[in-house]
Amino acid sequence: MSPATHTLLAAGEASEHRTLIITLFAVFVAATLVITVWAGRQTKDAADFYAGGRQFTGFQNGLAVSGDYMSAASFLGIAGAIALFGYDGFLYSIGFLVAWLVALLLVAEPLRNSGRYTMGDVLAYRMRQRPVRTAAGASTIVVSIFYLLAQMAGAGVLVSLLLGITSDAGKIGIVALVGVLMIVYVTIGGMKGTTWVQMVKAVLLMLGALLLTFLVLLKFDFNVSDLLGSAAHTSGKGSAFLEPGLKYGATGTTKLDFLSLGIALVLGTAGLPHILIRFYTVPTAKAARKSVIWAIGLIGAFYLMTLALGFGAAALIKPDEIIASNKAGNTAAPLLALHLGGVDSNWGAVLLATISAVAFATILAVVAGLTLASSSSFAHDIYANVIKKGEATEKQELRAARWATVGIGAVSIVLGALARDLNVAGLVALAFAVAASANLPTLLYSLFWKRFTTSGALWSIYGGLVTAVGLVLFSPVVSGKPTSMFPDADFHWFPLENPGIISIPVGFLLGVVGTLLSKETPDTGKYAELEVRSLTGTGAH
């Protein structure tokens, strides 16, 4: 039987149990909408909408942070990357996890102490309000949209596999449905609703991954060596599957791409807007630090389980079958669930439906967090403080945030439809590269460099942003390969798939150059205030 036929049978098996699948999806969506409406009724003011009233404990926020971070990239993309490329695919898991140490050590506590609702608050504390808030808002929206692309692509792939939808129009319709749901979550529930949805989703995702990991290990009598050996054999690559170099080692360019990916993953988390705003939902800096420690524990356990998911898929499913289902391997985890339960059995269909519903929950929760981050930044930084010059009422600001949600949702639906065949882990790595190039240098310089000026901040944000996005546009991600966004065109001249190795140093360097070339005198008094506030929490909101 050919892989394509096998996959069609898998999709057909899913389609036969379509009622069960749609019921599970509907139950989750209904439950989250109930949570959202309940939270919406408790959202009275801006602090509730942007920061959930700062009422969440360290553990609750840690659960929500892990729910925000363990995205479709983690569940679908990494499992797919490991299933197709073995050891090299696991590098995503390592990078995503190690990145939390940077966030914990350098950003979480000072950010909670220094800001109010957005990254722009920290920058504007000691610099000229309007230009830096505009730059911070623009950067937040661009990074969020890159990240949203990955989630939308994951949603299209997942639901089309489950419901047997093969037409492009059907996949685009699914992407549009996810976009509409995320707009509803954010406009009604704000941060409170989004946080509770993320907490529920984190628990579901951990339980789903735990179940699959247990079933994979049970299949191989809990012998990890047998699992890895079987994965290497079924992959057709032999021992090379378990060694570095299958994806990132054939040429000098792919080795550079690996280095670029690693730098972007490790430095990107500390600049991701939807992660940064989570630190404002807790009452104190101590709670912010505690929430990161909880998140590291939960995320670490989850990424260990991605090993079982990825290598389990490689051991039990032929690579041709995974690729026939989705070129980038994004369906490896749902297909693994189907094979573990039995392709022709009810149990297989139930397992597939359950895991896919969990993955869909993952996507909905993450897109809500991302949309909230970008709409908050637009309303609070650009609308209230730049356009209205600080004179907008709270009601006007919240209305602007809701309209921004609709606009960002529309843009991400259009772009998500174009990106539906790209590996979601790779897409998220691009968002990490943009965040590390534009946001991280500016944040660190603002918090720790007394001489830093407004010009330096603008050079750093815009320079890092333009460099990262520009290199992505002319990279193989967009054109020049069968798995590109535009596979039939070729206008790429930048050879790497991730721009981090160039754009991140450029972002840091431009911050220094912009500061040294500017004629403005830094406000050392304001810096001293910021330093005391960031370290002690004195005067924090």
C-alpha positions, -999 to 999 in steps of 0.1 A, spaced: 0 0 0 14 34 -9 21 60 18 -4 84 2 -31 57 2 -23 48 38 -26 84 48 -59 88 29 -72 58 48 -61 74 80 -80 106 70 -109 84 60 -108 66 93 -110 100 110 -138 111 86 -158 80 96 -157 91 132 -163 127 122 -193 130 146 -170 121 175 -143 145 164 -166 174 158 -183 167 192 -149 168 210 -139 201 192 -173 216 199 -171 207 237 -138 223 240 -148 255 221 -180 257 241 -162 253 274 -137 280 266 -164 303 253 -182 299 287 -149 307 305 -144 338 282 -179 351 288 -176 346 326 -143 364 326 -157 392 304 -183 400 330 -155 405 355 -135 427 332 -143 462 345 -113 483 337 -80 485 318 -61 466 345 -85 437 342 -84 437 303 -46 440 300 -33 423 332 -62 402 345 -65 426 375 -30 413 387 -48 387 407 -31 355 395 -8 335 418 27 324 408 15 288 401 -15 299 381 6 323 360 32 296 356 6 273 343 -7 300 319 28 309 308 35 273 299 1 271 282 11 302 262 45 288 253 37 252 244 22 261 211 13 243 179 50 246 172 59 225 202 32 199 198 29 195 161 61 211 146 87 196 169 71 161 168 72 164 130 107 177 129 120 148 151 100 123 131 116 134 99 151 145 110 158 127 142 184 143 164 184 176 145 146 180 150 151 176 188 173 207 187 141 228 187 131 213 220 165 221 236 165 257 223 129 264 234 137 251 269 171 268 275 156 301 264 137 302 297 169 307 316 175 340 298 139 351 306 143 341 342 177 356 349 175 388 329 139 399 322 111 385 343 116 404 376 129 438 363 101 438 337 73 431 363 87 459 385 93 485 358 62 484 335 25 485 337 9 467 308 33 465 278 70 465 269 65 501 257 59 511 294 95 501 303 111 519 274 90 550 278 100 554 315 133 570 307 130 580 271 108 601 248 73 586 250 59 589 215 88 576 193 97 547 216 60 536 221 54 537 184 85 516 178 76 491 206 40 488 193 52 482 157 77 455 168 51 438 191 26 436 162 51 422 137 65 395 161 29 385 171 18 382 135 48 360 126 39 337 156 2 338 147 12 325 112 25 293 128 -6 287 148 -29 293 119 -9 270 97 -11 243 124 -49 247 127 -54 243 89 -33 212 88 -49 196 118 -85 201 111 -82 192 74 -65 159 84 -93 151 108 -122 160 86 -107 147 54 -107 181 39 -82 182 10 -93 214 -9 -74 246 -4 -107 265 1 -116 241 30 -82 247 47 -85 284 43 -120 282 58 -105 265 89 -79 292 92 -107 318 91 -127 300 118 -97 300 141 -92 337 135 -129 345 143 -127 324 175 -96 342 187 -112 376 180 -141 365 202 -119 353 230 -99 385 232 -126 411 227 -149 395 253 -126 379 278 -94 401 278 -65 389 299 -86 372 325 -104 350 300 -73 343 280 -54 333 311 -80 308 323 -82 293 288 -44 289 287 -44 272 321 -71 247 310 -52 241 278 -19 236 296 -34 208 317 -50 191 287 -18 193 267 3 178 295 -22 150 299 -24 144 262 14 143 258 17 121 289 -8 96 275 10 94 241 44 91 258 31 62 280 16 44 251 48 48 230 70 35 258 45 7 265 48 -4 228 85 -8 233 83 -23 268 97 9 283 130 2 265 142 36 251 171 19 232 146 -3 213 125 28 205 155 47 191 167 17 172 133 11 156 130 48 147 164 48 130 155 16 111 120 28 100 133 62 90 155 46 63 184 67 75 200 42 99 223 55 126 225 89 109 190 95 122 203 95 158 233 117 151 237 154 144 238 165 107 207 150 90 191 184 85 219 208 97 252 193 86 253 185 49 270 218 39 285 248 55 253 267 49 231 242 68 256 243 97 253 281 98 215 277 96 217 255 127 238 281 146 214 308 135 184 288 147 200 280 180 208 317 187 173 328 178 156 301 200 177 308 230 175 346 229 140 350 214 118 340 244 129 370 265 117 393 237 83 376 229 55 401 236 29 376 246 53 361 271 64 395 285 29 407 292 22 376 313 46 389 340 21 418 346 -7 395 356 8 387 391 8 410 421 45 411 429 79 405 413 84 375 436 53 359 421 66 367 386 99 349 394 79 320 409 57 317 378 88 314 356 102 286 378 69 267 375 68 273 338 104 259 334 94 227 353 62 222 332 78 231 299 109 210 307 87 179 313 67 186 281 98 189 259 112 156 273 80 140 262 84 155 226 113 130 223 89 101 228 63 117 204 88 124 176 108 92 178 76 72 184 62 86 152 95 78 134 94 42 147 58 35 139 51 55 108 71 55 75 85 90 67 68 89 33 34 86 50 40 115 72 52 137 43 22 126 22 -1 138 49 18 171 53 50 181 36 65 197 67 56 168 91 31 188 111 7 158 114 32 134 129 17 136 165 -20 130 154 -9 102 131 10 87 160 -21 87 181 -40 69 153 -13 42 149 -10 37 187 -48 30 189 -50 11 157 -56 25 123 -88 5 117 -101 6 153 -126 28 173 -99 33 199 -75 47 173 -102 71 161 -110 82 197 -72 87 204 -68 107 172 -98 128 180 -87 135 216 -51 144 207 -63 166 178 -88 184 201 -60 190 225 -38 204 197 -67 226 185 -71 238 221 -34 246 221 -37 267 190 -68 286 202 -52 295 235 -19 307 220 -36 328 193 -57 344 220 -25 353 239 -7 367 209 -37 387 197 -41 402 232 -4 412 233 -5 430 199 -39 446 204 -29 458 240 3 473 225 -16 491 198 -42 505 222 -20 513 251 12 524 233 1 537 199 -35 549 204 -36 561 240 0 576 243 9 585 207 -23 594 188 -42 607 218 -11 620 236 -20 604 269 -55 619 270 -76 589 260 -101 577 285 -100 541 297 -132 534 278 -117 547 245 -85 527 251 -104 495 256 -125 502 225 -93 507 205 -79 474 218 -110 455 207 -109 471 172 -72 463 169 -80 427 177 -104 425 148 -77 441 124 -49 418 136 -72 388 133 -80 397 97 -43 401 88 -33 368 104 -62 349 86 -49 361 52 -12 354 60 -21 321 77 -38 309 46 -6 315 26 16 297 52 -5 266 55 22 242 41 52 254 62 66 236 93 51 254 123 82 250 144 103 267 117 77 296 115 79 301 152 117 301 151 113 331 127 92 349 153 119 342 179 145 357 155 125 389 150 118 392 188 155 386 197 166 412 170 143 440 178 129 437 213 156 420 234 185 444 227 163 474 235 149 459 267 183 449 281 199 483 272 170 502 288 172 482 320 210 479 324 228 507 304 228 542 319 240 559 287 212 544 264 191 570 246 159 573 226 179 573 194 196 541 204 162 525 212 148 535 178 179 523 159 178 490 177 141 483 173 137 494 137 171 482 126 166 447 141 131 445 128 139 456 92 170 434 91 152 403 104 120 407 83 140 417 52 162 386 54 132 363 59 114 378 28 145 369 7 151 335 23 141 299 13 112 302 37 93 325 13 106 312 -21 129 288 -39 119 255 -23 90 230 -26 82 237 11 84 276 7 54 299 11 56 306 -27 70 273 -41 66 283 -77 86 315 -74 123 320 -66 136 354 -55 156 343 -25 193 354 -23 197 349 15 207 312 19 197 307 55 162 298 67 166 317 100 181 352 100 191 353 137 229 349 132 229 382 112 199 402 125 204 397 163 240 411 164 227 439 141 200 448 166 225 449 195 251 468 175 226 494 162 215 502 197 251 511 206 257 530 173 224 550 176 232 559 212 268 570 205 259 591 175 229 609 191 234 643 206 208 638 234 219 636 270 205 606 288 184 613 318 205 597 345 180 606 372 153 587 355 177 558 349 185 557 387 148 556 394 142 528 369 172 508 384 158 511 419 123 502 407 134 473 386 155 457 414 133 464 444 98 468 430 94 502 448 67 521 431 57 492 408 20 490 397 
